[in-house]
Amino acid sequence: MLDILKSIIYGIVEGITEWLPISSTGHLILVERLIPFEGTSEGFFDMFDVVIQLGAILAVVLIFWRKIWPFYCKNNLKSKPGGIKKSASDLAVGGVAMSMDAFWMWVKIVVACIPAVVYGLVLDDAVSEVFAKPADGNGTPIQVYVVAVMLVVVGIAFLIIENQNKGRKPTVTDLTALTYKDALIIGLFQLVAAALPGTSRSGATILGAIMIGISRTVAAEFTFFLGIPVMFGASLLKVVKFGFHFTGAEMAILLTGTVVSFLVSLVVVNFLMGYIKKHDFKVFGWYRIALGLVVLLFGFLA
């Protein structure tokens, strides 16, 4: 029962931090240090902190379904993917049509995923093993210090980039205007987040997008959509590596955390999309810096 309550806390943390640019993985690692699971098998948390993100991803799928699903009824314009204009290039077979704008958006998402996929298949296990090693005599893993440093570094980066962009008009204000080059650059920023816990996948990709002239709204939406294949793939990989020998308690913990992260994400995604229409990301930068410094201080004093 205690681990179920902990799972609820993990789900709340995941649902809030997955979409805000403050690092969900970093927060989950820190929470695990404070309230670790007690009745689970070895390696369970490493799988749990990835698979729990499926709940957050499913929230995005639900909210943006009409933008990400390319198929619609040709004779029913209300079924047309929302926010994507009807085009003469749309393909139609019988009464079913496919939005080419949505199709090419998914091609760009695949392009952006390539760097992270290569990293995940080649280097993820080796890097995770290094970060899991203790960094000091107290047994604090290296990854805790990496999380703290990256929280501060990316927080400072947000402040710098937002100050530089003050008064500038973005060159890309529509998803359809995103180029393959833009997608690849955003994918490279996602690679940094994949390699260094505490960076934040959403934070890195949004920051990279803003740097190359993409509006905050488009940057956030593309980041959300980019997370769908990335998180589904990462979750599948983690489950396969862990094995399918879950105990009943572990399955309950996993399902609880996933459902809670889904429900919380529904609120947070809608909040963020409304927030960035009137505000920049500086508040998240300051939060990252403050949390990173606290973690570093705690680590050195522990």
N, C-alpha and C positions, 0 to 999 in steps of 0.2 A: 504493500500500500504506500509506503514511504517513497519508493522509487516511482510510483505512478504520479505522486504529487510533484516530485522532482521533474518528471517528464512534462508535466503541465507548465512548469516554470521554463523549461528548455523551449517548449513550443511557443510561449509568449515572447521569449527573447528572440527566437528565430523569426517569428512573424514580424516583429518590429525591425530587427536589424538587417534582414535579408534585402530589403528594398531601400532603406535609408543608407546612404553611403558611409556607413560606420563599421562595416565588417561583421557579418553574422558569424563566420567561422572564428574570428578572434574573440567575440563575445562568448560563444559556446565553449571555447577552450578555457576561458577565464572562469565561466560559471562551473565548468566541470572540476576545476581546481578547488572551488569553494564547496560545491555540493555534488560530489561524485556519486554515480550509481554504486550500490553495494551488492546487489544480488544478480549481477550480470557476468557473463563469461568474458575472458580475455579477448580484446579486440572489438568488443561490442560497441563501445563509444565511438571509435574511429569510423565505424559503419553508420552508427546512429546519427552523428552530427552532419553527415552528408544526406542520408536518406530522408531525414526529417524535413529537408528543404523541398521535397516533393509537394508537401502541403502548401508551401508558399507559391510554388510554381503553378499548382492547380488553381490557386486564386487568380493568378494572372490570366490563365487560360479562360477562366469563367468571365472575368471582367472585360477582356479584350477579344472575346470569341469572334465577333463580327469583323474584326480587323485581321485576325490571323488565319481564319478559315477561308480559303480562296473560292470555294464552290457556292453557287447560289442558283436559284430558280430563275431562268431567263425571263419568264413571263410575270415574275413577282419582284419588282424593284425593291420592295421592303426587305427582301432576303439578301440584297446586295451587301457585301462586306462593308461595314460602317467606316466612314472616313476615307474610302478608296473610290475614286471617281470611275464612272462607267467609261469604258474605252472601246474603240472600234477593234482593238487588237484582242479583246477577250475571246477565248475559245468557247464554242458551244457545240454540244452534241445532244440533239433532241431538245428537251426542255431544260437541260442542265448546262450552266455556263461556268467558266473558271476565270476569275479576275487575274489578268497577267501582271497587274501591279503587285498583287499579293504574292503571286508565284515568284516574281523576281526578287521580292523582299526576302523570301525564304532562301533563295539562292545566295543572297548577300549574307544572310545569317550563317549559312553553311561555310562560306568563305571566312567569315569572322571566327568560326569555331575551329578552323584548321590548326592554328598554333596551339590552342589548349588541348586538342585531341592528341597531337603529337607528343606534347609534354606528358599528358596523362598516361599514355601507353609506354613511354620510354623512361621517364625520370621520376614520376610521382612516388613510387615505392622507395627509391633510393633517398630522395629528399626528405620524405616523411620519416624515414628511419634515422636520418641525421638529426632532424629537429626534435625527435622524441628522446634523444640522449640528454642526460642531466648536464646542466651548464655550471652548476656549483655544488658545494658540499651539502646543500639542503635538498638536493634532488630535484630542483626546479628545472623542467625541460628547457632546452634551447628555444623551443617554439614560443614559450611565454615571453621571452625577451624580444624575439623577432616580432611578435604581435605588438608589443609595446612600442618598439621603434617604428614599425610601419604605420601604426596609428598616428604617431606624431608626424612622420615624414609626409604622409599623404594629406594629413590635416593642414600642414603648412603649404603644401602644393595647392590645395583648394583655395586658401586665402590669396596666394600669389596670382593664380590664374583668374580668379574672380576680380581681383583688383585690376589686372591687365585688361580684362574684357569689359570693364565698366564703361558704358557709353557706346560700345561697339555693337553693331547689328550683326547677328549671325548670318552666314551665307547660305545655310541649309535650314529651312523652316518646315520642310515636308518630308515624310519618310520616303516618298518616291524619288526625291532629289538626291538621296544618299547614293554615293558611287561605290564601286567595288573597292577602290583604293581606300575610301573612308572606312568601309567595313573591315578591311584587312588591318588598318591602323588600330581600330577599336579592338579587334581580335588580339593584337599584340599587347595592348594594355591589359586585356583580360588574362593573358599569359602571365604577366607579372603578378596578378592577384592569385592565380593558380599556384604559383611557385612560392609566394611569400604570404603566409597567414597574417591577417591583420591589415592587409592592403584593402580588402573589400572588392569583390567582383563588380558590384554595381558602382562603387566609388571610382575604381580604376577606369571602367569603360565610360562612365559619364564624364570624368575628368578628361580623358583622351578625346572624347567627342567634342567637348566644349573648346579644347585647345585648337582643334582644326576647323572651328567655325560653325559647329552644329548647335542649333538652339537647345535649350535645356529640356523642352518638352519632347523633341525628337530624340535627344540623347537618352532620356529616361525610358521612352517607349521602346527604342531599339534595344536598350539594355534589358528590359523586361522580356522581350521576345527572344533575345539571345540566350537568356537563362533557361528557356524551355528545353532545347535539345541538350544543352550543357549539363543541366541538373539531372535530366532523365538518364543520360549516358553515364554520368559520374555515379549516380545511385545504383544503376545496374552493375557497374564495375565493382563497387564496394560490396554489394550483396553477394556477387559471385565469389569475390575474394574471401569474404567472411564465411560463406557457405550457407546453406538453407536449413541448418540445424538449430533453429530458434527454439528456445524453451517457451512455454506458454506465457510466462512472466515477461520475457523479452519481447514477444510479439505484442503484448498489451502495452508495454512501454513505448514501443515504436509507433503503434497505431495512435496512441493518445497524443504523443508529441506531434505527429503529422497532422492530425485533425485540428489541434489547437493552433498550430502554425498557419493552417489554411484559414481558419476563422479570423485570426488576428491580421493576417495579410490582406484580407478583404478590406479591412478598415484602413490599414497603413498605405496601401497602394493608392486608394482614392484620396487620402489625405495628401500624399506627396504630389500627385498630379495637380491638385488644387493649389498647394503651397508654392510650387515652382513657377506658377504663372505670375506671381507677384513678388517672389523673393529669390535671392541667390542661395548658394550652398555654404556661405560663410559660417553659419551657425553650426553646421555639421563639422566644419574644419576645426572650430574652436573646441567642440566637444571631443573630437578625436585627440587633439593635443592634450587636453586636460586629463582624459582617461589614460592615455599613453604614459604621461608623466606619473600618474598615480600608480600604475602597474609597475613602472620601473622602480619607483621608490619602494613599493611593497616588496618587490623582488629582492632589492638590495638589503632591505631590513629584515627579511624573513629569516 
